[in-house]
Amino acid sequence: MKISVTTNTCDLTDRDLKQMCQLGVDYIDFGKGSSFPGVQEQGYPDLDRLLKLQKRVRSFGLEMNRVTPPDLTERFMNHLPGSEKELEHAANAVKVFGEAGLPIVRQRFAGDTAPALTTGYPAVQRGGAVARGKVLAS
Protein backbone atom coordinates (compact mmCIF):
# COMPACT_ATOMS: atom_id res chain seq x y z
CA MET A 1 0.00 0.00 0.00
CA LYS A 2 1.19 3.53 -0.79
CA ILE A 3 0.20 6.60 1.21
CA SER A 4 -0.29 10.04 -0.28
CA VAL A 5 -1.07 13.34 1.44
CA THR A 6 -2.42 16.52 -0.13
CA THR A 7 -0.98 19.95 0.50
CA ASN A 8 -2.07 23.35 -0.80
CA THR A 9 1.38 24.88 -0.61
CA CYS A 10 4.77 24.30 -2.15
CA ASP A 11 6.45 26.04 0.79
CA LEU A 12 7.03 22.84 2.73
CA THR A 13 9.54 23.11 5.53
CA ASP A 14 12.12 20.46 6.35
CA ARG A 15 10.04 19.74 9.44
CA ASP A 16 6.94 19.15 7.27
CA LEU A 17 8.80 16.76 4.99
CA LYS A 18 10.49 14.96 7.88
CA GLN A 19 7.15 14.47 9.62
CA MET A 20 5.60 13.06 6.45
CA CYS A 21 8.44 10.52 6.31
CA GLN A 22 7.97 9.64 9.96
CA LEU A 23 4.26 9.04 9.34
CA GLY A 24 5.01 6.67 6.46
CA VAL A 25 3.92 8.93 3.61
CA ASP A 26 5.15 7.93 0.15
CA TYR A 27 3.71 10.64 -2.09
CA ILE A 28 2.67 14.28 -1.94
CA ASP A 29 -0.27 15.62 -3.94
CA PHE A 30 -0.13 19.36 -4.64
CA GLY A 31 -3.70 20.65 -4.72
CA LYS A 32 -3.28 24.37 -5.36
CA GLY A 33 -1.84 25.26 -8.75
CA SER A 34 -1.21 28.89 -7.89
CA SER A 35 1.29 27.88 -5.20
CA PHE A 36 3.94 26.54 -7.60
CA PRO A 37 7.02 28.70 -8.14
CA GLY A 38 6.68 30.80 -11.27
CA VAL A 39 2.88 30.92 -11.42
CA GLN A 40 2.64 34.40 -9.93
CA GLU A 41 5.21 35.75 -12.40
CA GLN A 42 4.30 33.99 -15.66
CA GLY A 43 0.97 32.23 -15.09
CA TYR A 44 2.37 28.67 -15.00
CA PRO A 45 5.13 26.84 -13.08
CA ASP A 46 8.79 27.50 -13.80
CA LEU A 47 10.45 24.22 -14.85
CA ASP A 48 13.80 24.85 -13.16
CA ARG A 49 12.20 25.82 -9.86
CA LEU A 50 9.78 22.88 -10.08
CA LEU A 51 12.70 20.48 -10.62
CA LYS A 52 14.43 22.02 -7.59
CA LEU A 53 11.28 21.39 -5.50
CA GLN A 54 11.07 17.83 -6.83
CA LYS A 55 14.71 17.18 -5.93
CA ARG A 56 14.13 18.53 -2.42
CA VAL A 57 11.04 16.35 -1.92
CA ARG A 58 12.99 13.31 -3.15
CA SER A 59 15.84 14.07 -0.75
CA PHE A 60 13.40 13.12 2.04
CA GLY A 61 12.50 9.84 0.33
CA LEU A 62 9.17 11.17 -0.96
CA GLU A 63 7.79 11.58 -4.47
CA MET A 64 5.56 14.19 -6.03
CA ASN A 65 2.43 12.38 -7.17
CA ARG A 66 -0.45 14.58 -8.30
CA VAL A 67 -0.02 18.21 -9.27
CA THR A 68 -2.50 20.91 -10.15
CA PRO A 69 -2.21 23.59 -12.84
CA PRO A 70 -3.58 27.06 -12.06
CA ASP A 71 -7.38 26.92 -11.75
CA LEU A 72 -9.63 27.76 -14.66
CA THR A 73 -11.89 30.46 -13.22
CA GLU A 74 -15.47 31.62 -13.79
CA ARG A 75 -14.03 33.78 -16.56
CA PHE A 76 -13.04 30.65 -18.47
CA MET A 77 -16.24 28.80 -17.63
CA ASN A 78 -18.29 31.69 -19.07
CA HIS A 79 -15.97 32.28 -22.05
CA LEU A 80 -15.27 35.88 -21.05
CA PRO A 81 -12.38 38.00 -22.35
CA GLY A 82 -9.07 36.71 -21.03
CA SER A 83 -10.26 33.11 -20.81
CA GLU A 84 -7.93 32.11 -23.65
CA LYS A 85 -4.96 33.27 -21.56
CA GLU A 86 -6.11 31.08 -18.64
CA LEU A 87 -6.32 28.08 -20.96
CA GLU A 88 -2.88 28.86 -22.38
CA HIS A 89 -1.40 29.03 -18.87
CA ALA A 90 -3.04 25.72 -17.92
CA ALA A 91 -1.70 24.06 -21.10
CA ASN A 92 1.80 25.42 -20.40
CA ALA A 93 1.58 24.10 -16.83
CA VAL A 94 0.72 20.61 -18.11
CA LYS A 95 3.73 20.76 -20.46
CA VAL A 96 6.03 21.78 -17.59
CA PHE A 97 4.68 19.01 -15.35
CA GLY A 98 5.21 16.52 -18.18
CA GLU A 99 8.80 17.68 -18.68
CA ALA A 100 9.36 17.11 -14.96
CA GLY A 101 8.02 13.56 -15.33
CA LEU A 102 5.14 14.03 -12.92
CA PRO A 103 2.58 11.22 -13.32
CA ILE A 104 -0.80 12.85 -12.55
CA VAL A 105 -2.18 16.29 -13.36
CA ARG A 106 -5.59 17.36 -12.07
CA GLN A 107 -7.10 20.46 -13.67
CA ARG A 108 -9.45 22.36 -11.39
CA PHE A 109 -12.39 24.32 -12.74
CA ALA A 110 -14.39 27.03 -11.01
CA GLY A 111 -17.13 25.39 -8.98
CA ASP A 112 -15.66 21.87 -9.09
CA THR A 113 -15.52 21.58 -5.32
CA ALA A 114 -17.89 22.43 -2.51
CA PRO A 115 -15.78 23.32 0.57
CA ALA A 116 -18.92 24.06 2.60
CA LEU A 117 -19.93 20.40 2.24
CA THR A 118 -16.75 19.00 3.76
CA THR A 119 -16.02 18.61 7.43
CA GLY A 120 -12.61 18.86 9.02
CA TYR A 121 -11.71 16.00 11.34
CA PRO A 122 -9.13 16.64 14.06
CA ALA A 123 -7.30 13.45 14.99
CA VAL A 124 -4.40 12.47 17.18
CA GLN A 125 -1.67 10.87 15.11
CA ARG A 126 1.89 9.70 15.69
CA GLY A 127 3.13 13.17 14.74
CA GLY A 128 0.71 15.03 17.06
CA ALA A 129 -2.78 16.45 16.92
CA VAL A 130 -3.71 17.52 13.40
CA ALA A 131 -6.62 19.75 12.39
CA ARG A 132 -7.26 20.78 8.78
CA GLY A 133 -3.75 19.76 7.75
CA LYS A 134 -1.90 21.89 10.32
CA VAL A 135 0.14 20.36 13.11
CA LEU A 136 -1.13 21.56 16.47
CA ALA A 137 1.34 19.67 18.65
CA SER A 138 4.08 17.15 18.16
C-alpha angles and dihedrals in degrees: 000000000000124000124214130184128197124227130182095208137062091204094093115164124221086252091055092050093044091051091050089054092048090052092052098252116163103181140028122215114204108212103179115066095192091063096068117105111263098025094100091050103039107010097252136053121288109239097216093049091044090053089050090053091047091051091050092050090049091050086069092051093257132120132215106241116170123019132186128219118217110293121264103234136210086274090065094040090055095040093239125163111291094030091111089060091053090052091048091052091049091050091049090050091054090051091051092048089049092051088053090053095240111164105213132038121184116194114208122211128198109274096015093123134044108210091178089063095057126083126212115230118204111208137174110241136173089270095050138271112331127195123178092344097305122114110238098180137355 
